[in-house]
Amino acid sequence: MSQSRKPQTEFAYRSQSSLNVSSGPPQLTEGFAYSSSNSTTRLFQYNSDGSYFAYVTNDCVQILETNSYEVKCEIARPNVIDIAFSPRGKFLCTWERPTKAENGSFLQNLHLWDTSSGQLLFSWFHKSQNNWFLQFSSDEIYCGRLASNEVQIYLTKNFDKGVYYRLKLETISGFSISPGKSPTVSVFIPEKKGAPASLRLYSISNFNVPIASKSFYRADSVRFLWNKLGTGVLALTQTDEDHSGKSYYGETNLYYLSVAGNYDCKVPLDKEGPVHDVTWNPNSKEFAVVYGFMPPKATLFDHRASVLHEFGSAPRNFVQFNPHGRFICIAGFGNLSGTMDIWDRKKLKKVTSIEASGSTYCDWSPDGRYILTSTLSPRLRVDNGLKLWHYSGTLVYESKINELYQTAWKPSPSEFWPEKSAQSPPPKAFITDQPSKPPVKSAGAYRPPQARTAQSSNAPSSSQQPTQRYVPGAEGLKKPNKNRKNRNNKN
């Protein structure tokens, strides 16, 4: 469902006491607000084009249309822990903690709903909250889930007919459906009995022969990162342990595969150490990587993994393009200082540096001009609040909010926000009347992206939703293996 008029930028935030949506910047006005003395809001989520907004309470799931923020339907399920929209918002998945029937069998806890009516369409059992949600093609014709070493593909118009195709390969441990007009399914098969791990790409219309594949060692898990067009995928692999003893977090490697099947490679990273973060330019032609032991390097690569530009070394572990690909934010969060470097991609020059200490969430606005940073509970329980920055470095809004758990921009289709030929001047700063406090000390140890989860007890989010991007180090520290040596060399 697309919006027919150019929207304002909007952002939502959830605290212990309320759920709010505000429009702006540049002019900020309060919009939708929800609060109840009898019910707590557990989480919220937009669909990918921002046409729907859903939030979970102790009693139900409410789905709203964002042109009016009026309720479209209500799903009366009191035990929902997590939700995930399909790309266009036609479907909503919900997940509940596993429970058993009187005979000891597990009850179905993963449900698929029609958002126009609130009708239950299909149910499954999924034990873990990790990767629980269904994955959809961009047109919502297909969806898939991983179950018992097979990828089950469904036709969304025929859920009642069951599984449309089963991709059965020994020990499949991960898969991903690409965006774009011609969906591709990527699967990961870990190492077993001396055989290497492998990545395979299949056309969703033909699973008989893979269109691309790559084999390698030293990989126990993988995270797939597709470009926007679905023409190429980066595979960030990780081992549970780094046998060299140089890192707490295992060994990481980055591979690139073209969907056309004519090119694949291991991305050449010329500094030893973990991959901290990876992001595609929205133009699908290049990507940026932050990698190596502290201080890491940040490098821009083209779609064939050739170096285009090196941004240098600095204590940074986060990188993200704005929606137009014009500006790049390279930042250091977690146990780092919170400095954000803003780079102009066209000129390959740094625009400014911004100090955003204590941030546990960071994301560009849909118009590409502003950055939202926030300090969230329970990661940090003091100085919770949010800030809006112009890309030039000007702080345009600040609000201190007790027990702030979640923030996010409302997504908006890129066609509503054409790129401006010239850089816009910074707006006049307007700050709330709440007094600013000294910068929050950064806290907690950094975790590389493959070792993170998007979940916390008070701020759950779906990894399907790009707007819910928590910054490195926001989820705490994974305990190191006691058998690893050379702990003084940790990054």
Phi and psi in degrees as a GROMACS rama.xvg file:
@    title "Ramachandran Plot"
@    xaxis  label "Phi"
@    yaxis  label "Psi"
@TYPE xy
-102.29  154.466  SER-2
-88.236  141.684  GLN-3
-90.3884  -12.5952  SER-4
-129.901  155.752  ARG-5
-67.5264  121.577  LYS-6
-87.6262  166.402  PRO-7
-82.0218  159.603  GLN-8
-67.4068  143.832  THR-9
-139.402  152.574  GLU-10
-141.179  150.706  PHE-11
-116.838  151.334  ALA-12
-147.615  145.77  TYR-13
-125.381  126.425  ARG-14
-118.891  -177.787  SER-15
-61.3779  -32.2183  GLN-16
-103.196  -17.4284  SER-17
-159.487  169.344  SER-18
-128.451  126.994  LEU-19
-133.805  151.139  ASN-20
-126.371  130.205  VAL-21
-122.506  143.606  SER-22
-92.5877  155.29  SER-23
107.241  176.306  GLY-24
-76.8053  173.721  PRO-25
-82.2819  -30.8679  PRO-26
-99.1386  121.192  GLN-27
-97.4041  128.956  LEU-28
-137.658  142.194  THR-29
-73.9465  136.588  GLU-30
-116.704  -116.359  GLY-31
-64.9688  139.556  PHE-32
-144.446  138.58  ALA-33
-132.284  133.095  TYR-34
-152.462  147.317  SER-35
-152.94  135.887  SER-36
-77.3545  -14.9706  SER-37
-102.318  -9.28896  ASN-38
-144.194  144.325  SER-39
-107.668  135.666  THR-40
-80.8774  122.195  THR-41
-88.2999  -36.584  ARG-42
-169.604  166.736  LEU-43
-137.679  164.941  PHE-44
-161.456  140.464  GLN-45
-93.7529  155.77  TYR-46
-81.554  176.748  ASN-47
-68.3375  -24.2239  SER-48
-104.659  5.23158  ASP-49
77.2363  11.3535  GLY-50
-80.3157  -22.309  SER-51
-125.419  150.014  TYR-52
-136.154  126.322  PHE-53
-124.097  145.944  ALA-54
-139.704  151.29  TYR-55
-111.398  130.619  VAL-56
-116.318  -177.4  THR-57
-65.5132  -19.5766  ASN-58
-106.685  -30.5749  ASP-59
-164.348  178.699  CYS-60
-115.951  125.538  VAL-61
-103.668  131.648  GLN-62
-114.319  124.472  ILE-63
-118.035  149.788  LEU-64
-89.7233  129.246  GLU-65
-79.3181  -9.37828  THR-66
-70.6552  -20.823  ASN-67
-134.916  -14.8245  SER-68
57.0761  33.472  TYR-69
-94.5989  149.593  GLU-70
-67.8148  125.795  VAL-71
-87.8396  -42.6675  LYS-72
-159.587  163.304  CYS-73
-127.198  134.004  GLU-74
-109.071  112.602  ILE-75
-85.0986  78.4713  ALA-76
-127.603  112.89  ARG-77
-81.1626  -10.1151  PRO-78
-116.67  23.1969  ASN-79
-71.8334  130.646  VAL-80
-104.493  -34.4548  ILE-81
-145.99  155.051  ASP-82
-137.283  159.311  ILE-83
-155.205  125.522  ALA-84
-80.7388  152.692  PHE-85
-73.8802  163.6  SER-86
-55.3087  -42.9398  PRO-87
-93.2199  -1.87911  ARG-88
85.3286  10.7007  GLY-89
-72.0246  -28.8781  LYS-90
-125.647  152.378  PHE-91
-131.613  129.722  LEU-92
-98.2043  141.578  CYS-93
-127.83  148.485  THR-94
-129.412  136.264  TRP-95
-122.943  157.159  GLU-96
-62.7364  142.045  ARG-97
-61.2993  137.844  PRO-98
-134.197  159.51  THR-99
-112.199  148.625  LYS-100
-79.1755  174.63  ALA-101
-61.3379  -28.7954  GLU-102
-84.1317  3.21003  ASN-103
92.4342  -6.68991  GLY-104
-81.328  150.015  SER-105
-76.0019  139.768  PHE-106
-84.3231  153.498  LEU-107
-66.034  131.974  GLN-108
-129.394  -0.84834  ASN-109
-110.594  117.969  LEU-110
-123.415  146.255  HIS-111
-116.163  129.793  LEU-112
-123.289  149.277  TRP-113
-84.7373  119.817  ASP-114
-74.491  -18.5781  THR-115
-77.2112  -26.8019  SER-116
-124.489  -16.5038  SER-117
77.7315  13.2482  GLY-118
-77.3946  137.411  GLN-119
-76.2018  125.511  LEU-120
-100.784  -38.7756  LEU-121
-163.192  155.738  PHE-122
-141.077  149.239  SER-123
-139.404  172.301  TRP-124
-107.3  131.524  PHE-125
-140.659  114.245  HIS-126
-69.1898  -45.901  LYS-127
-96.6261  148.094  SER-128
-77.2815  -13.537  GLN-129
-71.7672  123.715  ASN-130
51.4873  43.007  ASN-131
-78.5369  -26.3963  TRP-132
-78.0444  158.161  PHE-133
-74.0506  146.093  LEU-134
-105.398  135.6  GLN-135
-116.144  150.403  PHE-136
-72.1043  159.624  SER-137
-60.2416  -31.6227  SER-138
-87.2768  -0.868579  ASP-139
65.0681  18.3557  GLU-140
-76.3753  -37.8737  ILE-141
-116.286  154.066  TYR-142
-146.643  161.385  CYS-143
-148.343  159.191  GLY-144
-146.639  154.575  ARG-145
-96.277  126.813  LEU-146
-150.104  121.931  ALA-147
51.9196  54.9126  SER-148
61.4998  27.2992  ASN-149
-144.133  148.208  GLU-150
-95.0938  120.438  VAL-151
-98.2482  120.402  GLN-152
-103.515  132.964  ILE-153
-119.129  149.023  TYR-154
-90.7728  123.02  LEU-155
-67.6588  -20.8897  THR-156
-82.6922  -8.28447  LYS-157
-134.593  48.3509  ASN-158
-60.3612  -32.1907  PHE-159
-66.464  -16.4186  ASP-160
-90.8482  -0.0996712  LYS-161
81.7141  -157.433  GLY-162
-66.7009  129.423  VAL-163
-80.9519  -40.6105  TYR-164
-151.682  142.003  TYR-165
-114.736  116.538  ARG-166
-92.0732  102.895  LEU-167
-103.605  115.767  LYS-168
-137.859  144.024  LEU-169
-62.2229  129.52  GLU-170
58.568  38.5558  THR-171
-61.5833  128.541  ILE-172
-120.611  -1.44459  SER-173
-166.797  151.012  GLY-174
-153.104  165.916  PHE-175
-155.576  139.505  SER-176
-99.903  129.483  ILE-177
-73.2352  157.719  SER-178
-76.6905  -176.394  PRO-179
98.8916  175.845  GLY-180
-77.8408  -24.729  LYS-181
-120.174  90.7875  SER-182
-61.2277  138.957  PRO-183
-122.247  142.258  THR-184
-108.498  122.581  VAL-185
-102.748  140.86  SER-186
-131.587  152.16  VAL-187
-122.202  129.528  PHE-188
-118.226  113.539  ILE-189
-71.6841  170.102  PRO-190
-61.4228  147.239  GLU-191
-157.4  125.265  LYS-192
52.3486  44.0302  LYS-193
85.9105  -12.1987  GLY-194
-80.1744  143.154  ALA-195
-70.762  161.019  PRO-196
-72.5482  160.103  ALA-197
-147.761  150.176  SER-198
-112.721  137.217  LEU-199
-135.275  140.188  ARG-200
-113.824  132.766  LEU-201
-126.717  141.667  TYR-202
-69.4678  137.815  SER-203
-68.2108  -13.1623  ILE-204
-94.9586  -4.7756  SER-205
-155.512  103.913  ASN-206
-98.0048  8.90571  PHE-207
-70.6846  -41.3895  ASN-208
-134.346  131.157  VAL-209
-67.5568  145.508  PRO-210
-86.0421  -15.5995  ILE-211
-160.065  151.441  ALA-212
-156.124  156.169  SER-213
-152.294  137.109  LYS-214
-116.32  149.93  SER-215
-167.541  164.045  PHE-216
-103.65  175.591  TYR-217
59.6388  60.7462  ARG-218
-154.284  117.502  ALA-219
-104.374  -24.4921  ASP-220
-149.532  168.656  SER-221
-147.747  149.625  VAL-222
-123.964  124.592  ARG-223
-91.1979  135.401  PHE-224
-128.706  104.6  LEU-225
-86.202  146.937  TRP-226
-76.1804  167.931  ASN-227
-62.548  -34.1416  LYS-228
-82.2301  -11.8191  LEU-229
74.8806  22.5837  GLY-230
-95.428  -11.5325  THR-231
-153.662  152.697  GLY-232
-135.254  137.511  VAL-233
-99.1459  135.605  LEU-234
-116.218  112.099  ALA-235
-95.66  107.773  LEU-236
-99.3619  157.263  THR-237
-146.607  145.835  GLN-238
-102.306  154.63  THR-239
-68.0133  -29.448  ASP-240
-132.517  147.085  GLU-241
-96.7023  104.754  ASP-242
-69.1373  -11.9474  HIS-243
-77.1704  -14.0694  SER-244
76.5158  14.1449  GLY-245
-92.4763  -11.2567  LYS-246
-143.507  147.757  SER-247
-69.8208  -28.011  TYR-248
-103.221  12.9771  TYR-249
85.1521  174.839  GLY-250
-94.4728  138.912  GLU-251
-119.58  147.989  THR-252
-142.138  156.345  ASN-253
-124.866  127.127  LEU-254
-122.555  150.438  TYR-255
-123.003  134.981  TYR-256
-131.293  133.511  LEU-257
-88.1771  136.2  SER-258
-65.5993  -25.9671  VAL-259
-66.9761  -14.9178  ALA-260
79.8363  7.74577  GLY-261
-101.248  1.11584  ASN-262
-160.189  136.031  TYR-263
-153.369  156.914  ASP-264
-167.705  164.92  CYS-265
-89.007  124.706  LYS-266
-63.9287  125.304  VAL-267
-76.7595  102.375  PRO-268
-104.508  116.241  LEU-269
-93.5888  16.6906  ASP-270
-130.326  130.71  LYS-271
-68.1447  143.484  GLU-272
128.789  -179.029  GLY-273
-74.5456  159.157  PRO-274
-85.1881  118.311  VAL-275
-86.3874  -40.3101  HIS-276
-160.92  153.071  ASP-277
-141.708  141.09  VAL-278
-151.34  143.922  THR-279
-88.3373  145.23  TRP-280
-68.083  138.664  ASN-281
-57.1467  -17.8784  PRO-282
-76.4337  -4.11404  ASN-283
67.7193  7.85542  SER-284
-103.169  -8.68443  LYS-285
-157.608  163.025  GLU-286
-145.741  158.781  PHE-287
-119.844  144.514  ALA-288
-132.955  137.721  VAL-289
-110.675  123.863  VAL-290
-152.842  159.162  TYR-291
101.23  159.598  GLY-292
-63.5029  157.874  PHE-293
-61.7836  134.142  MET-294
-82.1127  130.393  PRO-295
-69.1003  166.413  PRO-296
-100.399  152.855  LYS-297
-122.708  127.276  ALA-298
-136.28  142.894  THR-299
-102.538  128.129  LEU-300
-117.755  152.734  PHE-301
-86.4928  -175.323  ASP-302
-72.8924  -2.09101  HIS-303
-112.292  18.0071  ARG-304
64.1536  28.5023  ALA-305
-93.7994  142.058  SER-306
-68.9609  127.867  VAL-307
-100.794  -38.0038  LEU-308
-162.051  144.079  HIS-309
-110.603  125.633  GLU-310
-86.7519  -3.71332  PHE-311
94.6255  -177.633  GLY-312
-108.116  138.573  SER-313
-166.045  161.276  ALA-314
-71.3952  79.8763  PRO-315
-130.807  149.541  ARG-316
-147.373  19.1489  ASN-317
-143.099  138.318  PHE-318
-146.36  138.316  VAL-319
-157.937  132.107  GLN-320
-78.829  151.662  PHE-321
-76.7094  167.832  ASN-322
-58.9793  -23.4537  PRO-323
-90.3412  -9.80478  HIS-324
77.3922  8.12691  GLY-325
-79.4356  -38.6291  ARG-326
-120.217  150.691  PHE-327
-125.695  131.436  ILE-328
-101.828  119.423  CYS-329
-116.954  115.742  ILE-330
-134.686  167.876  ALA-331
-128.194  109.175  GLY-332
-116.207  -166.442  PHE-333
71.0581  -120.737  GLY-334
-87.9014  10.4856  ASN-335
-94.6598  -179.112  LEU-336
-77.4735  -16.1508  SER-337
89.0887  13.4382  GLY-338
-74.5774  132.585  THR-339
-112.867  120.972  MET-340
-96.5119  124.374  ASP-341
-102.594  122.118  ILE-342
-112.6  142.07  TRP-343
-87.068  115.806  ASP-344
-66.3262  -37.0855  ARG-345
-67.3127  -43.7827  LYS-346
-91.741  -13.7497  LYS-347
52.4293  45.2206  LEU-348
-129.703  147.178  LYS-349
-75.165  130.377  LYS-350
-81.7677  -47.6662  VAL-351
-168.078  171.259  THR-352
-122.472  140.36  SER-353
-124.869  136.422  ILE-354
-96.3001  113.886  GLU-355
-127.527  59.065  ALA-356
-61.0124  143.709  SER-357
79.0113  5.09778  GLY-358
-69.7598  136.765  SER-359
-119.579  2.62871  THR-360
-147.895  141.281  TYR-361
-152.604  131.466  CYS-362
-162.346  148.832  ASP-363
-78.3927  148.481  TRP-364
-74.2102  158.098  SER-365
-61.0282  -27.51  PRO-366
-82.5451  -4.30791  ASP-367
78.2577  10.7627  GLY-368
-106.84  -20.3508  ARG-369
-126.808  156.449  TYR-370
-123.762  130.371  ILE-371
-99.7641  123.122  LEU-372
-121.079  148.075  THR-373
-147.494  152.999  SER-374
-111.596  115.253  THR-375
-114.601  149.833  LEU-376
-85.0119  152.537  SER-377
-89.616  4.71349  PRO-378
-57.3682  -47.9138  ARG-379
-129.616  126.357  LEU-380
-97.338  1.49131  ARG-381
-120.298  154.252  VAL-382
55.3909  37.0928  ASP-383
-67.0186  143.089  ASN-384
165.274  -177.823  GLY-385
-132.629  155.419  LEU-386
-136.557  145.123  LYS-387
-116.041  128.073  LEU-388
-118.421  138.036  TRP-389
-76.7546  149.26  HIS-390
-62.5463  -16.6538  TYR-391
-76.245  -9.40213  SER-392
110.135  -7.21829  GLY-393
-74.6759  129.514  THR-394
-81.8121  116.497  LEU-395
-103.755  -15.4432  VAL-396
-159.7  142.589  TYR-397
-146.678  136.82  GLU-398
-142.354  127.262  SER-399
-89.5079  124.561  LYS-400
-131.836  116.789  ILE-401
-63.9541  138.389  ASN-402
48.8063  54.8202  GLU-403
-82.2971  125.269  LEU-404
-108.984  -25.6199  TYR-405
-157.228  140.538  GLN-406
-139.537  153.884  THR-407
-169.106  143.889  ALA-408
-72.8157  148.453  TRP-409
-75.6359  121.526  LYS-410
-62.3656  153.903  PRO-411
-150.439  135.39  SER-412
-55.652  139.423  PRO-413
-62.3072  -26.1017  SER-414
-66.7085  -17.9574  GLU-415
-78.9533  -12.4712  PHE-416
-129.847  71.0773  TRP-417
-61.514  144.533  PRO-418
-68.6279  136.215  GLU-419
-84.135  142.129  LYS-420
-68.5386  -31.1951  SER-421
-114.981  151.377  ALA-422
-67.6814  136.686  GLN-423
-79.0158  145.922  SER-424
-71.4142  154.609  PRO-425
-66.1132  140.42  PRO-426
-75.6469  168.893  PRO-427
-69.3547  134.838  LYS-428
-71.3374  136.077  ALA-429
-134.223  120.905  PHE-430
-114.232  146.069  ILE-431
-63.1788  163.81  THR-432
-79.2301  5.20557  ASP-433
-79.2483  129.144  GLN-434
-63.8961  139.123  PRO-435
-73.9655  151.272  SER-436
-114.416  163.739  LYS-437
-57.0066  152.218  PRO-438
-53.8904  142.359  PRO-439
-74.0433  135.462  VAL-440
-66.9423  134.289  LYS-441
-64.0067  145.975  SER-442
-139.486  149.998  ALA-443
87.046  157.032  GLY-444
-88.1952  148.438  ALA-445
-69.5672  141.25  TYR-446
-123.902  130.715  ARG-447
-63.7372  157.029  PRO-448
-58.6754  -34.4456  PRO-449
-73.8328  -13.8194  GLN-450
-98.368  -0.310743  ALA-451
-90.6137  163.205  ARG-452
-123.234  159.981  THR-453
-93.0832  13.2787  ALA-454
-112.836  146.609  GLN-455
-146.422  166.3  SER-456
-63.353  -26.0563  SER-457
-116.222  -7.29294  ASN-458
-136.036  64.2334  ALA-459
-71.231  151.688  PRO-460
-153.607  157.894  SER-461
-94.0326  137.118  SER-462
-73.9895  -4.10983  SER-463
-77.5048  -18.9767  GLN-464
-99.6018  111.625  GLN-465
-65.8665  -23.9697  PRO-466
-71.5438  -19.0697  THR-467
-92.5124  65.6087  GLN-468
-105.558  98.395  ARG-469
-76.5546  146.001  TYR-470
-81.1713  161.77  VAL-471
-54.9513  136.991  PRO-472
85.8691  -1.06924  GLY-473
-75.0624  -15.6189  ALA-474
-108.485  6.54329  GLU-475
95.3176  -170.745  GLY-476
-107.173  131.643  LEU-477
-80.6641  131.635  LYS-478
-65.1403  132.032  LYS-479
-74.0384  157.177  PRO-480
-72.5785  128.563  ASN-481
-65.1364  -19.6594  LYS-482
-84.1621  -8.03517  ASN-483
-75.4001  145.49  ARG-484
-103.77  177.178  LYS-485
55.3936  47.4847  ASN-486
-63.3233  -23.631  ARG-487
-69.0238  -11.0481  ASN-488
-93.8512  8.38549  ASN-489
-61.5739  151.48  LYS-490
